[in-house]
Amino acid sequence: MYDTVNGTSRAVTDENIQEPRGACPGPGVTVLVCSGKNISIVHLTIGGKILGTYAVDMEWPCSICLSKDGSRLVVSNSAKGAKKLHLYKISPVMI
């Protein structure tokens, strides 16, 4: 993970992130990453600490976007013949 503000970088080697695909800013000062091989979304701090892992009902999630107000999350995948687009509501408990 590269911090462009401070010019620092850190390797995130947690087993929850397998074949990372898309990423987007998360709630607060966090990042959401699609873990293609683990079929999940990984929520982490900008320092690389894992805050949570959330399974998604699709193969190879690859694109992710959080709404401006932080209440909705959209995830799409790249599985041949089984393409999906999911919209999730984010509960305040998760933020």
mmCIF file as gemmi writes it, N, C-alpha and C atoms, coordinates in Angstrom:
data_model
loop_
_atom_site.group_PDB
_atom_site.id
_atom_site.type_symbol
_atom_site.label_atom_id
_atom_site.label_alt_id
_atom_site.label_comp_id
_atom_site.label_asym_id
_atom_site.label_entity_id
_atom_site.label_seq_id
_atom_site.pdbx_PDB_ins_code
_atom_site.Cartn_x
_atom_site.Cartn_y
_atom_site.Cartn_z
_atom_site.occupancy
_atom_site.B_iso_or_equiv
_atom_site.pdbx_formal_charge
_atom_site.auth_seq_id
_atom_site.auth_asym_id
_atom_site.pdbx_PDB_model_num
ATOM 1 N N . MET Axp A 1 ? 0.858 -1.155 0 1 0 ? 1 A 1
ATOM 2 C CA . MET Axp A 1 ? 0 0 0 1 0 ? 1 A 1
ATOM 3 C C . MET Axp A 1 ? 0.907 1.221 0 1 0 ? 1 A 1
ATOM 4 N N . TYR Axp A 2 ? 0.641 2.151 -0.921 1 0 ? 2 A 1
ATOM 5 C CA . TYR Axp A 2 ? 1.474 3.336 -1.052 1 0 ? 2 A 1
ATOM 6 C C . TYR Axp A 2 ? 0.696 4.563 -0.593 1 0 ? 2 A 1
ATOM 7 N N . ASP Axp A 3 ? 1.24 5.297 0.355 1 0 ? 3 A 1
ATOM 8 C CA . ASP Axp A 3 ? 0.638 6.523 0.885 1 0 ? 3 A 1
ATOM 9 C C . ASP Axp A 3 ? 1.235 7.699 0.126 1 0 ? 3 A 1
ATOM 10 N N . THR Axp A 4 ? 0.46 8.258 -0.804 1 0 ? 4 A 1
ATOM 11 C CA . THR Axp A 4 ? 0.963 9.36 -1.63 1 0 ? 4 A 1
ATOM 12 C C . THR Axp A 4 ? 1.108 10.656 -0.845 1 0 ? 4 A 1
ATOM 13 N N . VAL Axp A 5 ? 0.386 10.817 0.259 1 0 ? 5 A 1
ATOM 14 C CA . VAL Axp A 5 ? 0.488 12.031 1.07 1 0 ? 5 A 1
ATOM 15 C C . VAL Axp A 5 ? 1.82 12.072 1.807 1 0 ? 5 A 1
ATOM 16 N N . ASN Axp A 6 ? 2.18 10.956 2.434 1 0 ? 6 A 1
ATOM 17 C CA . ASN Axp A 6 ? 3.406 10.902 3.23 1 0 ? 6 A 1
ATOM 18 C C . ASN Axp A 6 ? 4.597 10.323 2.475 1 0 ? 6 A 1
ATOM 19 N N . GLY Axp A 7 ? 4.342 9.759 1.283 1 0 ? 7 A 1
ATOM 20 C CA . GLY Axp A 7 ? 5.428 9.174 0.503 1 0 ? 7 A 1
ATOM 21 C C . GLY Axp A 7 ? 5.988 7.899 1.092 1 0 ? 7 A 1
ATOM 22 N N . THR Axp A 8 ? 5.155 7.144 1.797 1 0 ? 8 A 1
ATOM 23 C CA . THR Axp A 8 ? 5.597 5.892 2.402 1 0 ? 8 A 1
ATOM 24 C C . THR Axp A 8 ? 4.856 4.721 1.761 1 0 ? 8 A 1
ATOM 25 N N . SER Axp A 9 ? 5.379 3.524 1.945 1 0 ? 9 A 1
ATOM 26 C CA . SER Axp A 9 ? 4.694 2.331 1.442 1 0 ? 9 A 1
ATOM 27 C C . SER Axp A 9 ? 4.822 1.212 2.464 1 0 ? 9 A 1
ATOM 28 N N . ARG Axp A 10 ? 3.89 0.27 2.362 1 0 ? 10 A 1
ATOM 29 C CA . ARG Axp A 10 ? 3.875 -0.865 3.276 1 0 ? 10 A 1
ATOM 30 C C . ARG Axp A 10 ? 3.283 -2.058 2.554 1 0 ? 10 A 1
ATOM 31 N N . ALA Axp A 11 ? 3.9 -3.207 2.681 1 0 ? 11 A 1
ATOM 32 C CA . ALA Axp A 11 ? 3.384 -4.431 2.085 1 0 ? 11 A 1
ATOM 33 C C . ALA Axp A 11 ? 2.277 -4.988 2.968 1 0 ? 11 A 1
ATOM 34 N N . VAL Axp A 12 ? 1.14 -5.312 2.365 1 0 ? 12 A 1
ATOM 35 C CA . VAL Axp A 12 ? 0.041 -5.954 3.084 1 0 ? 12 A 1
ATOM 36 C C . VAL Axp A 12 ? 0.041 -7.408 2.64 1 0 ? 12 A 1
ATOM 37 N N . THR Axp A 13 ? 0.407 -8.303 3.551 1 0 ? 13 A 1
ATOM 38 C CA . THR Axp A 13 ? 0.583 -9.712 3.195 1 0 ? 13 A 1
ATOM 39 C C . THR Axp A 13 ? -0.422 -10.624 3.885 1 0 ? 13 A 1
ATOM 40 N N . ASP Axp A 14 ? -1.506 -10.08 4.372 1 0 ? 14 A 1
ATOM 41 C CA . ASP Axp A 14 ? -2.517 -10.871 5.06 1 0 ? 14 A 1
ATOM 42 C C . ASP Axp A 14 ? -3.156 -11.863 4.089 1 0 ? 14 A 1
ATOM 43 N N . GLU Axp A 15 ? -3.446 -13.075 4.553 1 0 ? 15 A 1
ATOM 44 C CA . GLU Axp A 15 ? -4.043 -14.106 3.693 1 0 ? 15 A 1
ATOM 45 C C . GLU Axp A 15 ? -5.452 -13.752 3.227 1 0 ? 15 A 1
ATOM 46 N N . ASN Axp A 16 ? -6.098 -12.758 3.861 1 0 ? 16 A 1
ATOM 47 C CA . ASN Axp A 16 ? -7.429 -12.337 3.429 1 0 ? 16 A 1
ATOM 48 C C . ASN Axp A 16 ? -7.405 -11.612 2.085 1 0 ? 16 A 1
ATOM 49 N N . ILE Axp A 17 ? -6.264 -11.078 1.714 1 0 ? 17 A 1
ATOM 50 C CA . ILE Axp A 17 ? -6.152 -10.393 0.424 1 0 ? 17 A 1
ATOM 51 C C . ILE Axp A 17 ? -5.412 -11.319 -0.533 1 0 ? 17 A 1
ATOM 52 N N . GLN Axp A 18 ? -6.176 -11.995 -1.373 1 0 ? 18 A 1
ATOM 53 C CA . GLN Axp A 18 ? -5.63 -12.904 -2.373 1 0 ? 18 A 1
ATOM 54 C C . GLN Axp A 18 ? -6.052 -12.391 -3.743 1 0 ? 18 A 1
ATOM 55 N N . GLU Axp A 19 ? -5.095 -12.071 -4.577 1 0 ? 19 A 1
ATOM 56 C CA . GLU Axp A 19 ? -5.331 -11.512 -5.904 1 0 ? 19 A 1
ATOM 57 C C . GLU Axp A 19 ? -6.214 -10.269 -5.837 1 0 ? 19 A 1
ATOM 58 N N . PRO Axp A 20 ? -5.692 -9.198 -5.22 1 0 ? 20 A 1
ATOM 59 C CA . PRO Axp A 20 ? -6.476 -7.965 -5.125 1 0 ? 20 A 1
ATOM 60 C C . PRO Axp A 20 ? -6.812 -7.423 -6.514 1 0 ? 20 A 1
ATOM 61 N N . ARG Axp A 21 ? -8.023 -6.927 -6.648 1 0 ? 21 A 1
ATOM 62 C CA . ARG Axp A 21 ? -8.487 -6.391 -7.934 1 0 ? 21 A 1
ATOM 63 C C . ARG Axp A 21 ? -8.732 -4.902 -7.774 1 0 ? 21 A 1
ATOM 64 N N . GLY Axp A 22 ? -9.975 -4.503 -7.629 1 0 ? 22 A 1
ATOM 65 C CA . GLY Axp A 22 ? -10.308 -3.094 -7.494 1 0 ? 22 A 1
ATOM 66 C C . GLY Axp A 22 ? -10.217 -2.633 -6.055 1 0 ? 22 A 1
ATOM 67 N N . ALA Axp A 23 ? -10.091 -1.319 -5.892 1 0 ? 23 A 1
ATOM 68 C CA . ALA Axp A 23 ? -10.049 -0.712 -4.568 1 0 ? 23 A 1
ATOM 69 C C . ALA Axp A 23 ? -10.722 0.646 -4.638 1 0 ? 23 A 1
ATOM 70 N N . CYS Axp A 24 ? -11.212 1.103 -3.497 1 0 ? 24 A 1
ATOM 71 C CA . CYS Axp A 24 ? -11.793 2.444 -3.42 1 0 ? 24 A 1
ATOM 72 C C . CYS Axp A 24 ? -11.659 2.952 -1.99 1 0 ? 24 A 1
ATOM 73 N N . PRO Axp A 25 ? -11.754 4.274 -1.811 1 0 ? 25 A 1
ATOM 74 C CA . PRO Axp A 25 ? -11.755 4.81 -0.445 1 0 ? 25 A 1
ATOM 75 C C . PRO Axp A 25 ? -12.962 4.266 0.309 1 0 ? 25 A 1
ATOM 76 N N . GLY Axp A 26 ? -12.765 3.912 1.558 1 0 ? 26 A 1
ATOM 77 C CA . GLY Axp A 26 ? -13.853 3.415 2.389 1 0 ? 26 A 1
ATOM 78 C C . GLY Axp A 26 ? -14.347 4.491 3.326 1 0 ? 26 A 1
ATOM 79 N N . PRO Axp A 27 ? -15.171 4.122 4.29 1 0 ? 27 A 1
ATOM 80 C CA . PRO Axp A 27 ? -15.649 5.084 5.281 1 0 ? 27 A 1
ATOM 81 C C . PRO Axp A 27 ? -14.484 5.636 6.104 1 0 ? 27 A 1
ATOM 82 N N . GLY Axp A 28 ? -14.544 6.908 6.418 1 0 ? 28 A 1
ATOM 83 C CA . GLY Axp A 28 ? -13.465 7.51 7.2 1 0 ? 28 A 1
ATOM 84 C C . GLY Axp A 28 ? -12.167 7.465 6.423 1 0 ? 28 A 1
ATOM 85 N N . VAL Axp A 29 ? -11.107 7.123 7.105 1 0 ? 29 A 1
ATOM 86 C CA . VAL Axp A 29 ? -9.786 7.043 6.47 1 0 ? 29 A 1
ATOM 87 C C . VAL Axp A 29 ? -9.436 5.567 6.299 1 0 ? 29 A 1
ATOM 88 N N . THR Axp A 30 ? -10.208 4.861 5.461 1 0 ? 30 A 1
ATOM 89 C CA . THR Axp A 30 ? -10.001 3.441 5.233 1 0 ? 30 A 1
ATOM 90 C C . THR Axp A 30 ? -10.047 3.146 3.735 1 0 ? 30 A 1
ATOM 91 N N . VAL Axp A 31 ? -9.763 1.898 3.383 1 0 ? 31 A 1
ATOM 92 C CA . VAL Axp A 31 ? -9.763 1.447 2 1 0 ? 31 A 1
ATOM 93 C C . VAL Axp A 31 ? -10.544 0.133 1.916 1 0 ? 31 A 1
ATOM 94 N N . LEU Axp A 32 ? -11.292 -0.036 0.821 1 0 ? 32 A 1
ATOM 95 C CA . LEU Axp A 32 ? -11.991 -1.285 0.534 1 0 ? 32 A 1
ATOM 96 C C . LEU Axp A 32 ? -11.327 -1.915 -0.686 1 0 ? 32 A 1
ATOM 97 N N . VAL Axp A 33 ? -10.997 -3.212 -0.606 1 0 ? 33 A 1
ATOM 98 C CA . VAL Axp A 33 ? -10.293 -3.902 -1.684 1 0 ? 33 A 1
ATOM 99 C C . VAL Axp A 33 ? -11.04 -5.181 -2.037 1 0 ? 33 A 1
ATOM 100 N N . CYS Axp A 34 ? -11.205 -5.438 -3.342 1 0 ? 34 A 1
ATOM 101 C CA . CYS Axp A 34 ? -11.781 -6.704 -3.804 1 0 ? 34 A 1
ATOM 102 C C . CYS Axp A 34 ? -10.694 -7.77 -3.728 1 0 ? 34 A 1
ATOM 103 N N . SER Axp A 35 ? -10.968 -8.847 -3.032 1 0 ? 35 A 1
ATOM 104 C CA . SER Axp A 35 ? -10.059 -9.979 -2.966 1 0 ? 35 A 1
ATOM 105 C C . SER Axp A 35 ? -10.612 -11.051 -3.895 1 0 ? 35 A 1
ATOM 106 N N . GLY Axp A 36 ? -10.092 -11.079 -5.126 1 0 ? 36 A 1
ATOM 107 C CA . GLY Axp A 36 ? -10.632 -11.952 -6.168 1 0 ? 36 A 1
ATOM 108 C C . GLY Axp A 36 ? -10.658 -13.422 -5.8 1 0 ? 36 A 1
ATOM 109 N N . LYS Axp A 37 ? -9.558 -13.941 -5.325 1 0 ? 37 A 1
ATOM 110 C CA . LYS Axp A 37 ? -9.461 -15.367 -5.022 1 0 ? 37 A 1
ATOM 111 C C . LYS Axp A 37 ? -10.27 -15.768 -3.795 1 0 ? 37 A 1
ATOM 112 N N . ASN Axp A 38 ? -10.38 -14.863 -2.806 1 0 ? 38 A 1
ATOM 113 C CA . ASN Axp A 38 ? -11.123 -15.167 -1.581 1 0 ? 38 A 1
ATOM 114 C C . ASN Axp A 38 ? -12.606 -14.836 -1.673 1 0 ? 38 A 1
ATOM 115 N N . ILE Axp A 39 ? -13.042 -14.27 -2.802 1 0 ? 39 A 1
ATOM 116 C CA . ILE Axp A 39 ? -14.445 -13.93 -3.029 1 0 ? 39 A 1
ATOM 117 C C . ILE Axp A 39 ? -14.974 -13.061 -1.89 1 0 ? 39 A 1
ATOM 118 N N . SER Axp A 40 ? -14.268 -11.963 -1.634 1 0 ? 40 A 1
ATOM 119 C CA . SER Axp A 40 ? -14.646 -11.101 -0.525 1 0 ? 40 A 1
ATOM 120 C C . SER Axp A 40 ? -14.185 -9.666 -0.75 1 0 ? 40 A 1
ATOM 121 N N . ILE Axp A 41 ? -14.675 -8.795 0.122 1 0 ? 41 A 1
ATOM 122 C CA . ILE Axp A 41 ? -14.217 -7.417 0.188 1 0 ? 41 A 1
ATOM 123 C C . ILE Axp A 41 ? -13.449 -7.285 1.494 1 0 ? 41 A 1
ATOM 124 N N . VAL Axp A 42 ? -12.264 -6.713 1.432 1 0 ? 42 A 1
ATOM 125 C CA . VAL Axp A 42 ? -11.439 -6.53 2.618 1 0 ? 42 A 1
ATOM 126 C C . VAL Axp A 42 ? -11.427 -5.043 2.963 1 0 ? 42 A 1
ATOM 127 N N . HIS Axp A 43 ? -11.694 -4.748 4.226 1 0 ? 43 A 1
ATOM 128 C CA . HIS Axp A 43 ? -11.746 -3.378 4.735 1 0 ? 43 A 1
ATOM 129 C C . HIS Axp A 43 ? -10.484 -3.174 5.567 1 0 ? 43 A 1
ATOM 130 N N . LEU Axp A 44 ? -9.657 -2.186 5.204 1 0 ? 44 A 1
ATOM 131 C CA . LEU Axp A 44 ? -8.426 -1.979 5.935 1 0 ? 44 A 1
ATOM 132 C C . LEU Axp A 44 ? -8.098 -0.507 6.125 1 0 ? 44 A 1
ATOM 133 N N . THR Axp A 45 ? -7.251 -0.252 7.097 1 0 ? 45 A 1
ATOM 134 C CA . THR Axp A 45 ? -6.792 1.112 7.352 1 0 ? 45 A 1
ATOM 135 C C . THR Axp A 45 ? -5.77 1.479 6.281 1 0 ? 45 A 1
ATOM 136 N N . ILE Axp A 46 ? -5.461 2.77 6.183 1 0 ? 46 A 1
ATOM 137 C CA . ILE Axp A 46 ? -4.445 3.164 5.216 1 0 ? 46 A 1
ATOM 138 C C . ILE Axp A 46 ? -3.057 2.676 5.628 1 0 ? 46 A 1
ATOM 139 N N . GLY Axp A 47 ? -2.926 2.254 6.87 1 0 ? 47 A 1
ATOM 140 C CA . GLY Axp A 47 ? -1.679 1.656 7.338 1 0 ? 47 A 1
ATOM 141 C C . GLY Axp A 47 ? -1.574 0.175 7.044 1 0 ? 47 A 1
ATOM 142 N N . GLY Axp A 48 ? -2.652 -0.428 6.52 1 0 ? 48 A 1
ATOM 143 C CA . GLY Axp A 48 ? -2.632 -1.84 6.152 1 0 ? 48 A 1
ATOM 144 C C . GLY Axp A 48 ? -3.231 -2.789 7.169 1 0 ? 48 A 1
ATOM 145 N N . LYS Axp A 49 ? -3.783 -2.302 8.27 1 0 ? 49 A 1
ATOM 146 C CA . LYS Axp A 49 ? -4.402 -3.174 9.281 1 0 ? 49 A 1
ATOM 147 C C . LYS Axp A 49 ? -5.791 -3.604 8.794 1 0 ? 49 A 1
ATOM 148 N N . ILE Axp A 50 ? -6.064 -4.9 8.845 1 0 ? 50 A 1
ATOM 149 C CA . ILE Axp A 50 ? -7.356 -5.439 8.409 1 0 ? 50 A 1
ATOM 150 C C . ILE Axp A 50 ? -8.412 -5.124 9.461 1 0 ? 50 A 1
ATOM 151 N N . LEU Axp A 51 ? -9.487 -4.454 9.034 1 0 ? 51 A 1
ATOM 152 C CA . LEU Axp A 51 ? -10.61 -4.133 9.917 1 0 ? 51 A 1
ATOM 153 C C . LEU Axp A 51 ? -11.729 -5.155 9.799 1 0 ? 51 A 1
ATOM 154 N N . GLY Axp A 52 ? -11.839 -5.798 8.648 1 0 ? 52 A 1
ATOM 155 C CA . GLY Axp A 52 ? -12.889 -6.791 8.437 1 0 ? 52 A 1
ATOM 156 C C . GLY Axp A 52 ? -12.814 -7.371 7.047 1 0 ? 52 A 1
ATOM 157 N N . THR Axp A 53 ? -13.413 -8.545 6.886 1 0 ? 53 A 1
ATOM 158 C CA . THR Axp A 53 ? -13.51 -9.22 5.594 1 0 ? 53 A 1
ATOM 159 C C . THR Axp A 53 ? -14.964 -9.609 5.407 1 0 ? 53 A 1
ATOM 160 N N . TYR Axp A 54 ? -15.516 -9.274 4.24 1 0 ? 54 A 1
ATOM 161 C CA . TYR Axp A 54 ? -16.942 -9.484 3.982 1 0 ? 54 A 1
ATOM 162 C C . TYR Axp A 54 ? -17.113 -10.314 2.716 1 0 ? 54 A 1
ATOM 163 N N . ALA Axp A 55 ? -17.694 -11.497 2.857 1 0 ? 55 A 1
ATOM 164 C CA . ALA Axp A 55 ? -17.927 -12.375 1.709 1 0 ? 55 A 1
ATOM 165 C C . ALA Axp A 55 ? -18.97 -11.758 0.783 1 0 ? 55 A 1
ATOM 166 N N . VAL Axp A 56 ? -18.785 -11.959 -0.524 1 0 ? 56 A 1
ATOM 167 C CA . VAL Axp A 56 ? -19.755 -11.51 -1.514 1 0 ? 56 A 1
ATOM 168 C C . VAL Axp A 56 ? -20.209 -12.722 -2.319 1 0 ? 56 A 1
ATOM 169 N N . ASP Axp A 57 ? -21.446 -12.678 -2.796 1 0 ? 57 A 1
ATOM 170 C CA . ASP Axp A 57 ? -22.031 -13.795 -3.528 1 0 ? 57 A 1
ATOM 171 C C . ASP Axp A 57 ? -21.755 -13.65 -5.021 1 0 ? 57 A 1
ATOM 172 N N . MET Axp A 58 ? -20.472 -13.702 -5.379 1 0 ? 58 A 1
ATOM 173 C CA . MET Axp A 58 ? -20.07 -13.651 -6.784 1 0 ? 58 A 1
ATOM 174 C C . MET Axp A 58 ? -18.629 -14.128 -6.889 1 0 ? 58 A 1
ATOM 175 N N . GLU Axp A 59 ? -18.302 -14.721 -8.036 1 0 ? 59 A 1
ATOM 176 C CA . GLU Axp A 59 ? -16.931 -15.143 -8.277 1 0 ? 59 A 1
ATOM 177 C C . GLU Axp A 59 ? -16.127 -13.963 -8.79 1 0 ? 59 A 1
ATOM 178 N N . TRP Axp A 60 ? -14.871 -13.876 -8.388 1 0 ? 60 A 1
ATOM 179 C CA . TRP Axp A 60 ? -13.911 -12.881 -8.851 1 0 ? 60 A 1
ATOM 180 C C . TRP Axp A 60 ? -14.4 -11.436 -8.795 1 0 ? 60 A 1
ATOM 181 N N . PRO Axp A 61 ? -14.747 -10.93 -7.592 1 0 ? 61 A 1
ATOM 182 C CA . PRO Axp A 61 ? -15.092 -9.507 -7.494 1 0 ? 61 A 1
ATOM 183 C C . PRO Axp A 61 ? -13.902 -8.679 -7.974 1 0 ? 61 A 1
ATOM 184 N N . CYS Axp A 62 ? -14.194 -7.634 -8.787 1 0 ? 62 A 1
ATOM 185 C CA . CYS Axp A 62 ? -13.066 -6.893 -9.357 1 0 ? 62 A 1
ATOM 186 C C . CYS Axp A 62 ? -13.225 -5.377 -9.318 1 0 ? 62 A 1
ATOM 187 N N . SER Axp A 63 ? -14.442 -4.868 -9.217 1 0 ? 63 A 1
ATOM 188 C CA . SER Axp A 63 ? -14.652 -3.42 -9.178 1 0 ? 63 A 1
ATOM 189 C C . SER Axp A 63 ? -15.514 -3.076 -7.982 1 0 ? 63 A 1
ATOM 190 N N . ILE Axp A 64 ? -15.197 -1.94 -7.356 1 0 ? 64 A 1
ATOM 191 C CA . ILE Axp A 64 ? -15.906 -1.553 -6.137 1 0 ? 64 A 1
ATOM 192 C C . ILE Axp A 64 ? -16.011 -0.036 -6.076 1 0 ? 64 A 1
ATOM 193 N N . CYS Axp A 65 ? -17.139 0.431 -5.533 1 0 ? 65 A 1
ATOM 194 C CA . CYS Axp A 65 ? -17.362 1.87 -5.413 1 0 ? 65 A 1
ATOM 195 C C . CYS Axp A 65 ? -18.273 2.128 -4.215 1 0 ? 65 A 1
ATOM 196 N N . LEU Axp A 66 ? -17.942 3.131 -3.428 1 0 ? 66 A 1
ATOM 197 C CA . LEU Axp A 66 ? -18.739 3.524 -2.273 1 0 ? 66 A 1
ATOM 198 C C . LEU Axp A 66 ? -19.437 4.835 -2.602 1 0 ? 66 A 1
ATOM 199 N N . SER Axp A 67 ? -20.727 4.962 -2.261 1 0 ? 67 A 1
ATOM 200 C CA . SER Axp A 67 ? -21.458 6.197 -2.518 1 0 ? 67 A 1
ATOM 201 C C . SER Axp A 67 ? -20.863 7.348 -1.717 1 0 ? 67 A 1
ATOM 202 N N . LYS Axp A 68 ? -21.115 8.573 -2.158 1 0 ? 68 A 1
ATOM 203 C CA . LYS Axp A 68 ? -20.568 9.756 -1.491 1 0 ? 68 A 1
ATOM 204 C C . LYS Axp A 68 ? -20.955 9.828 -0.024 1 0 ? 68 A 1
ATOM 205 N N . ASP Axp A 69 ? -22.199 9.421 0.297 1 0 ? 69 A 1
ATOM 206 C CA . ASP Axp A 69 ? -22.645 9.495 1.692 1 0 ? 69 A 1
ATOM 207 C C . ASP Axp A 69 ? -22.242 8.254 2.502 1 0 ? 69 A 1
ATOM 208 N N . GLY Axp A 70 ? -21.581 7.281 1.86 1 0 ? 70 A 1
ATOM 209 C CA . GLY Axp A 70 ? -21.097 6.1 2.558 1 0 ? 70 A 1
ATOM 210 C C . GLY Axp A 70 ? -22.163 5.09 2.923 1 0 ? 70 A 1
ATOM 211 N N . SER Axp A 71 ? -23.368 5.22 2.35 1 0 ? 71 A 1
ATOM 212 C CA . SER Axp A 71 ? -24.456 4.324 2.721 1 0 ? 71 A 1
ATOM 213 C C . SER Axp A 71 ? -24.651 3.152 1.761 1 0 ? 71 A 1
ATOM 214 N N . ARG Axp A 72 ? -24.02 3.199 0.595 1 0 ? 72 A 1
ATOM 215 C CA . ARG Axp A 72 ? -24.181 2.148 -0.42 1 0 ? 72 A 1
ATOM 216 C C . ARG Axp A 72 ? -22.827 1.74 -0.987 1 0 ? 72 A 1
ATOM 217 N N . LEU Axp A 73 ? -22.711 0.454 -1.257 1 0 ? 73 A 1
ATOM 218 C CA . LEU Axp A 73 ? -21.502 -0.105 -1.842 1 0 ? 73 A 1
ATOM 219 C C . LEU Axp A 73 ? -21.906 -0.898 -3.079 1 0 ? 73 A 1
ATOM 220 N N . VAL Axp A 74 ? -21.213 -0.682 -4.189 1 0 ? 74 A 1
ATOM 221 C CA . VAL Axp A 74 ? -21.48 -1.416 -5.423 1 0 ? 74 A 1
ATOM 222 C C . VAL Axp A 74 ? -20.257 -2.252 -5.748 1 0 ? 74 A 1
ATOM 223 N N . VAL Axp A 75 ? -20.487 -3.539 -6.072 1 0 ? 75 A 1
ATOM 224 C CA . VAL Axp A 75 ? -19.403 -4.461 -6.415 1 0 ? 75 A 1
ATOM 225 C C . VAL Axp A 75 ? -19.788 -5.193 -7.696 1 0 ? 75 A 1
ATOM 226 N N . SER Axp A 76 ? -18.848 -5.306 -8.622 1 0 ? 76 A 1
ATOM 227 C CA . SER Axp A 76 ? -19.07 -6.111 -9.83 1 0 ? 76 A 1
ATOM 228 C C . SER Axp A 76 ? -17.936 -7.118 -9.946 1 0 ? 76 A 1
ATOM 229 N N . ASN Axp A 77 ? -18.126 -8.1 -10.816 1 0 ? 77 A 1
ATOM 230 C CA . ASN Axp A 77 ? -17.127 -9.16 -10.953 1 0 ? 77 A 1
ATOM 231 C C . ASN Axp A 77 ? -16.691 -9.339 -12.401 1 0 ? 77 A 1
ATOM 232 N N . SER Axp A 78 ? -15.77 -10.287 -12.597 1 0 ? 78 A 1
ATOM 233 C CA . SER Axp A 78 ? -15.252 -10.546 -13.937 1 0 ? 78 A 1
ATOM 234 C C . SER Axp A 78 ? -15.319 -12.021 -14.3 1 0 ? 78 A 1
ATOM 235 N N . ALA Axp A 79 ? -16.235 -12.774 -13.704 1 0 ? 79 A 1
ATOM 236 C CA . ALA Axp A 79 ? -16.355 -14.203 -13.98 1 0 ? 79 A 1
ATOM 237 C C . ALA Axp A 79 ? -17.057 -14.418 -15.32 1 0 ? 79 A 1
ATOM 238 N N . LYS Axp A 80 ? -16.414 -15.129 -16.228 1 0 ? 80 A 1
ATOM 239 C CA . LYS Axp A 80 ? -17.01 -15.393 -17.529 1 0 ? 80 A 1
ATOM 240 C C . LYS Axp A 80 ? -18.302 -16.188 -17.369 1 0 ? 80 A 1
ATOM 241 N N . GLY Axp A 81 ? -19.363 -15.721 -18.018 1 0 ? 81 A 1
ATOM 242 C CA . GLY Axp A 81 ? -20.643 -16.415 -17.988 1 0 ? 81 A 1
ATOM 243 C C . GLY Axp A 81 ? -21.435 -16.236 -16.707 1 0 ? 81 A 1
ATOM 244 N N . ALA Axp A 82 ? -20.883 -15.537 -15.727 1 0 ? 82 A 1
ATOM 245 C CA . ALA Axp A 82 ? -21.581 -15.359 -14.448 1 0 ? 82 A 1
ATOM 246 C C . ALA Axp A 82 ? -21.366 -13.94 -13.922 1 0 ? 82 A 1
ATOM 247 N N . LYS Axp A 83 ? -21.432 -12.962 -14.811 1 0 ? 83 A 1
ATOM 248 C CA . LYS Axp A 83 ? -21.201 -11.57 -14.407 1 0 ? 83 A 1
ATOM 249 C C . LYS Axp A 83 ? -22.339 -11.077 -13.534 1 0 ? 83 A 1
ATOM 250 N N . LYS Axp A 84 ? -21.974 -10.318 -12.495 1 0 ? 84 A 1
ATOM 251 C CA . LYS Axp A 84 ? -22.953 -9.797 -11.551 1 0 ? 84 A 1
ATOM 252 C C . LYS Axp A 84 ? -22.61 -8.366 -11.17 1 0 ? 84 A 1
ATOM 253 N N . LEU Axp A 85 ? -23.624 -7.659 -10.706 1 0 ? 85 A 1
ATOM 254 C CA . LEU Axp A 85 ? -23.469 -6.319 -10.147 1 0 ? 85 A 1
ATOM 255 C C . LEU Axp A 85 ? -24.325 -6.289 -8.895 1 0 ? 85 A 1
ATOM 256 N N . HIS Axp A 86 ? -23.701 -6.081 -7.747 1 0 ? 86 A 1
ATOM 257 C CA . HIS Axp A 86 ? -24.428 -6.095 -6.477 1 0 ? 86 A 1
ATOM 258 C C . HIS Axp A 86 ? -24.394 -4.722 -5.821 1 0 ? 86 A 1
ATOM 259 N N . LEU Axp A 87 ? -25.516 -4.359 -5.232 1 0 ? 87 A 1
ATOM 260 C CA . LEU Axp A 87 ? -25.631 -3.121 -4.47 1 0 ? 87 A 1
ATOM 261 C C . LEU Axp A 87 ? -25.868 -3.513 -3.015 1 0 ? 87 A 1
ATOM 262 N N . TYR Axp A 88 ? -25.022 -3.021 -2.116 1 0 ? 88 A 1
ATOM 263 C CA . TYR Axp A 88 ? -25.132 -3.329 -0.694 1 0 ? 88 A 1
ATOM 264 C C . TYR Axp A 88 ? -25.442 -2.057 0.08 1 0 ? 88 A 1
ATOM 265 N N . LYS Axp A 89 ? -26.27 -2.194 1.108 1 0 ? 89 A 1
ATOM 266 C CA . LYS Axp A 89 ? -26.526 -1.091 2.02 1 0 ? 89 A 1
ATOM 267 C C . LYS Axp A 89 ? -25.566 -1.243 3.189 1 0 ? 89 A 1
ATOM 268 N N . ILE Axp A 90 ? -24.852 -0.175 3.516 1 0 ? 90 A 1
ATOM 269 C CA . ILE Axp A 90 ? -23.887 -0.199 4.617 1 0 ? 90 A 1
ATOM 270 C C . ILE Axp A 90 ? -24.607 0.261 5.877 1 0 ? 90 A 1
ATOM 271 N N . SER Axp A 91 ? -24.564 -0.566 6.906 1 0 ? 91 A 1
ATOM 272 C CA . SER Axp A 91 ? -25.191 -0.174 8.169 1 0 ? 91 A 1
ATOM 273 C C . SER Axp A 91 ? -24.213 0.676 8.967 1 0 ? 91 A 1
ATOM 274 N N . PRO Axp A 92 ? -24.71 1.609 9.786 1 0 ? 92 A 1
ATOM 275 C CA . PRO Axp A 92 ? -23.83 2.455 10.606 1 0 ? 92 A 1
ATOM 276 C C . PRO Axp A 92 ? -22.932 1.652 11.543 1 0 ? 92 A 1
ATOM 277 N N . VAL Axp A 93 ? -23.316 0.431 11.885 1 0 ? 93 A 1
ATOM 278 C CA . VAL Axp A 93 ? -22.516 -0.409 12.773 1 0 ? 93 A 1
ATOM 279 C C . VAL Axp A 93 ? -21.188 -0.76 12.104 1 0 ? 93 A 1
ATOM 280 N N . MET Axp A 94 ? -21.179 -0.904 10.769 1 0 ? 94 A 1
ATOM 281 C CA . MET Axp A 94 ? -19.982 -1.298 10.04 1 0 ? 94 A 1
ATOM 282 C C . MET Axp A 94 ? -18.989 -0.143 9.931 1 0 ? 94 A 1
ATOM 283 N N . ILE Axp A 95 ? -19.444 1.092 10.03 1 0 ? 95 A 1
ATOM 284 C CA . ILE Axp A 95 ? -18.585 2.255 9.799 1 0 ? 95 A 1
ATOM 285 C C . ILE Axp A 95 ? -17.797 2.59 11.051 1 0 ? 95 A 1
